[in-house]
């Protein structure tokens, strides 16, 4: 921790400019206490480690959910000094006795009050949701920033993202999705956008880098995001994942393969209309080619052209698959108004663009033409090439 209270109640904030000699002198004269739990803390000074306060051994601070790392303290300190540099009123480690929480930084910008949480250690989804909801209840705007070390780049624009990382997705003022992170070692923000998962853990995404000393708060709260998505690259990654996945049997794979076998489908001969990306596909943890195959089996397979498709029917089938754990949804705490079924509706709108269905009302679609299933690898490749040429640029914009 970077703040402590003296006997007189004064807060000593290590985010302000103190040299080591000043701090050593203060330490020799003062006793320090944790503002949250009231327990004694010690002021640690060193050349290798950042100056900080530490609870004495054997004491427990109920306010702390994680053991602070140097990485975390450095980032928190840099973010605080960055806000102060911009003339933004900010408090480091402000303890709010009403909610019994201590955000890393509380600051005011415009008419809004923000609680900035710089999270470097994984926490449970329940704790993330609880903290977020409590902030909203007390009129704080939560601003969660993840430590950039959790953003695992596998190769160019390919990232390995855990469900914990997905929790940090938030909407900008113009409804774009972005995932903010900060690296104290490189002293820069890294912002992910256009996240399109092709497997449970892997996704294509854009990343932009912003040096902290050249970035203003507005660029973090309302960044100018240029949407760019390479449909061809995403499809290649999905194909590679499908091949690798099929070579390593597991209960999920076996259950899926049994069902498509019973329905005369082949994993390697799925049509290009099954397994396409969408903006909201991240709200479903199950890979797109699996849940879209289930959609085909449950909704489209036995329908004939001009037959109607009711969204209630579609949602009923979707929920049944969820109850049977055949489709796993992904909860994104900061996007409470987004539901996993929105991804299915978005898929229907994509099928409309592809000429498969026609929208008749807000809740009813009509089958226009059936999806043709390839009968050989050669036919599949021909269909795929034709599909990419005809619809590739269209799907990159949806």
N, C-alpha and C positions, 0 to 999 in steps of 0.2 A: 504494500500500500504506500501511497505517496503523500498522504495527509494524516495528521494526528492532532489531538487536542492537548493543550497544556493545562496545568492546574487551574489557571485563571479562566479557562474556557476559550482561549485564543486558538485558532486553527493555524498550524504550521503547514504550509503548502510547499512541497518540494518542487512543484512545477514552476515556481518563481525562481529568480536568479539569486542563488546563494553560492558562495565559494565554500570549499571544504573547511577552511579555517573558521568561518562564521558559524557553520553548522556544528563544528567540534566545540566551539565556545558555548553555543546554545545548549548542546547536549550535556555539558558539564554543569549547567545551572538548572535545567528543567527536567520534569518528569512528564512522560507522554502517555496518552490514553487513546484507545480506539474510539472514534466518535459513534460507532454503531453499537458495540457491546460494552463499552466502558472499561475493558480490561487494559492492563498495562502493556505498552508496546515499547520496543527498543529502536532507536535510530541507528541504522547501519550505514557506515561510511566506508567507501573503498575505492580503489583505483580501477579494478577490473569490473566490479558490479555497479549497477546504478544505485545511487543513494536512495534508501527506502526505509520504511518502518516495518517491523516484524513482530507478530505476537510472540510472547515468550512460550517456551515449550511447556506443554501440558495444559495450555489454555485453548478454549474453543470459541471462535467467533461465529455466532449463528448467522451473521450476514453474508459470510463468504461461502460460496458454493464450489470454489475451485482453488487450488494452490496456484498463486500467481507465479508466472515465469518472468525471467528478465525480458524475453521477447514481448510479453504482454505489457509489462510496466514501461518499457521503452516506447511502444506504440501509443499507449495511453498518454504518456507525457508529451510526445510529439504532437498528437492530435489536440491536446489542450493548448499547447503553445501556438499551434497553427490558428486556432480560433481566436486567441488573445491577440495575435499578430494582426488579425483582420479587424480588431476593435469590437469583437463580439463578446458581450458579457457572458462569462463562463465560470463554472465552479467545478473543481476537480474532486471526485469522490464525495459528492454531496450526499449526506445521509438524510433521507426523508423519513421522519419518525411515523408519519401517517401510514405509509405503505410498507415501512420497515425494509426498504431496499436502498441500495447505494449504487446508482448508475456510475459508470466510469466518469462521465462528464454530463453536467446539466448546463444548457445554454439557451439563450433567447435570441431569436432571429426574426425580425419583423414583428408580427403579432403572436408568434408561436413560441411555445416552450418545448424544448427537445430533451430527451434522455438518450444520450449516446452510449451504447454498449459495444465495447471493442472485445469481441469474444475470440479467444485463442485456444481454449480447451473445449472439447465436446461436452455438451450438456444434453439432457434428455429433452424430447419434444414437449413433455408435460411442463418442465421448468421454463422452457422457451415461451410456451403459450401463456403460462401463468404470469410471467414477468411482463410480457407484452400487454396482456389484458389489464393488469394493474396499472400500467403506465397510462393506458387510454382512459381508465376510470378516473384518474387524477389529472386529466387534461395535459398529459405529456404526449408529445409525438415521439414514439420510439424510433431510434435510428440505429439499427444493428449493422455493425461492420465486422466482417470475419477476418481473422489473420490470414494473410495471403498464402501462408505455408499450407493451408488446407486446399488451395486451388491447384490440383495436380494436373499439369499439362503433360499429356502423353506424346504428342507431336503437334504439328502446326494446326491450330484451331480444333484439336481434339482434347477433351478433358475428362478426367475421372472425377465424378462428383457424388459424394455420399448424400444420404437423406439429410444429414446435419447441415451440409453446405446448402442444399436446396432451401432450407429454412430461411436463409438470408435474402432470398428473392423478394423484391418489393417493386411497386409501381411508381413510375415517375409522374409528374403532374399531367403529362400528356398520355398517360396510360401505357407507356412502354415498360416492359419488364427489364430489370437490371439487378445485378448482384454485386454489391460493393465490397471490396477487400482492401486491406492496407498492410504494407510491409515496412516495418521500422528499420530494417537493415538497408533496404534500397531507398527508403524515404519516399515511397510513391504509392498512390492508390492504383488498384487494378480493378477495372469494372468489366464484368461479363455481361453480354447481352445476346439476343437471338439464340437462346439455349434450346437445342433440339436433341433430346435423348434418342439414341438408337438402341440402347440396351438399358438394363436396370441401373448400371453404374456409369455408363459412358455417354457422352454427348458431344455434338459439334457446337461451337459457340464462338462469338467474337470477343476479343479482349482488347481493351484500350488502357494505356498507361499514362498516369498523370503525376508528375513530380509535385510533392506537397507544397514546396515553396513557390510554385507557379500555378497553383490551383486555388480557387476561391470556393466558399461554401456553396454558392448557387450551382456550381458545376457538379457538386455531389448530390444536392437535393433535386436538381432538375437538369441532368446532363443532356446534351444534344446527342441522341443515339441515332446513328446511321444504320438502318436495318440492312443487313447483308446475310444471305443464306445461300449456300451452294448445294442445291438439291442433288446433283450428280455425286458430289463427294459424300454426302450423307448416305446416299443409297449404296455406294461402294462399301462404306464402313458397316452398314447394316448387313450386307451380304456376307462380309467377312465374319461378322459376329455370328450370323446364323450357321455358317459352316463350322466354326469353332465350337459353338454351342451344341450342335448335333453330334459332335465327336466325343462329347463328355456327358454320358447319360446321367440324369438326375430325376427325381420324382416329378418335377414340373414338366420337363421335356417328355418323359414317358407318357404322362397323362395327356399332354397335348398331341403327341404323335398317335396315340391310340384313337383319340377322337377324330383326327383328320383322316386316319386310315379307314375307319368305319364309314366315313363320308366320302370315300374315294378321292381324297386329296393327297398330294405329295408335298412335303416340305420344300423340295427343290423345284417344284413346278407351280408355285403360287403365282397368280397373275400380278402384274405391276400395280394394279389398283389396290392390292392388299399390302399393307406395310408402307404407308406414305406418312411423312411428317406433318405436324401442324403446330401452331404456336402453343396450344394448350395441352399438347400430348405429355408434357412434363407432369401433369396432375395425375397421370396413370403410371405407376412404377413398372408394370408389366410392359415388355417391349411392344411397339406398335404392330408388328406383323402378327403377334399372337392375339391381342385383343381385337384387331381388325378381322382376323380369320374367324374368331368367335362371332363377331358381328355378321359376317357373311353367312355362317352356318345358321345362326339364330333368326336372321331377318331376311336375307336376300336369296338364299339358296333355293327355297321352294316357292318363291313368288314369280309371277309371270308379268310381262310388260302390261302397264296400265293399272296394275294392282296397287292399292294404297299402303303406305307405311306410316303408322301412327307413332308419334314420339313416345307416347305412354307405353306402347308395346315394346319399343326399343329400350326404354329405360327399365322396364320390367325384366327383360332378358339380361341387361347389363347388371342389375342388382343381384339377380340369381347367380351370375358368375362370380360376383364379389363375395356373396355368402358362402360359396363353395371354394373360395380361395383360388379360383382359376384366374381371376383378375385382381391384382393388388393395387390399391390406389395410393397416391402420395399426398400427404397433408403438407401444405405450405402455410404456416401460421400467419404470415403477414398479408396473405391474400385470401382472407376469410370468405369473401364474396365469390371467389372462383370455385366451382365444383368440378369434380372429375368427369361428370357427365357432359360438361361443356365441351370436352375434347371429342366426345362421340358426336355431338351436334355439329361441331366444326368439321368432323370427318364427312358427315352427310352433306354439308355445304361444299366440301371439296368434290364429292361424288357428283354433285349437281354441275360443277364446273367441268367435270370430265364427261358429262352427258349420260351418266348412269341413272340419275333420278331427277325429278322436277319438283320444285317446291310449290305446293298448292295452297298452303296457309302456314301460320306460325307453328302449327303442331302436326301438319300432315304433309308427307311427300308422296310422290307417285313414281313407281319404277318405270323408267323409260326404256332401258335395254339391260339385258342380263350381262353379268360379268363372265367373259369367256375364259375357261380354264385351259391352259396349255397342256398338250398331250405329250410333248417331247421337249428335251433340252433345246433343240434347234428352234422349235416354235417359241419357246420361252424367250430365248435371246432375241429373236426377230421382233417379238411383241415388246420387249423391254426397250430396244433401240428406237422403235417407232414411238413408244410412249414418251421416252425422254425428249425426243425431237419435237413432238407435238405439244407436250404439256410441261416440260422441264422448267421453262421460264415462268410459266403461270404458277406452278407450285412454289417457286421461290418467293413469290409475292404474297401468297396467302398467309 
